Amino acid sequence: MPRPTASSPSQRMLRVAEQVRHALSETLQRGEIIDPLIENTVVSVSEVRMSPDLKVATAFVSPLGAKDADAVVEALNKHAKFVRGRVSGALRQMKFMPEFRFKLDTSFDNFARINDLLKSPEVARDLGPEDQENADQDKDDNKDTE
């Protein structure tokens, strides 16, 4: 069986990252961090990436409704050791408790930017009649699922 490369995480890294994401989300949801910036903000944990040795967990977060998202991420990094202690109960099966690092998740901004580009007149001009029909069908399918 081929070993995973540095660019692709192993199954174990993915499984542990998902467990850490759930535990971290529960801790943030309970509001145990006493910091006015974090208490007044809903923080969504969209992804956690584990280091190959499972000792560092990088959590990508999106502060919802925060005026200064960078300040919220900075506050989370300031309280990372406290979060590590609060999450340890849910992750007690791990040999080492990972060190937490928080980063701002910009993937939703990228998705919105790409979506705006695809809807721009320049792209619509390049679509042929067949492509336009497929795009219209995709729009109808998306409306049905909402």
Phi, psi and omega in degrees: 000130182290143178282146179292146178276174181297333182276342180243125181286152178285166177300321180296316179298319179294318181295314180294321179299320179292321177296318179295320180299317179295315180296319180293318179298317179297319180295316179292326180292324180290344178070039182278345180276120182266090178208123185303326181292321182277323181298325184266012184229136172275124183249123178260128177262105185274329182201149172231133176244130181262147172287160181303329178272003178062023180260349179230127178245118177260114183259126177265118187240153175233107175287117183270126178081009180271139178287321181238093183295325180296324179293323178294317179296320178297319178295320177297319178294328177293326181260018185299322180291323177295316179299320179301319179291321181287330182278341187302327180295321180284341183244033186293346179283349181280143180292316178238137176279126185289152172278135183263137172230133183250135177228151179286130179273115181255009183295324179294324175296319179295319179299317180295320179296316179295319178298317178296321178297318181293331179272357184290155181298329180297320179285320179299326179296325182281346179283136175278176180300321180293318178296322180296320178297319178296320179294319178296320178296319178298321178298316180297320179296320180294323179293326180293328183277344183280000000 
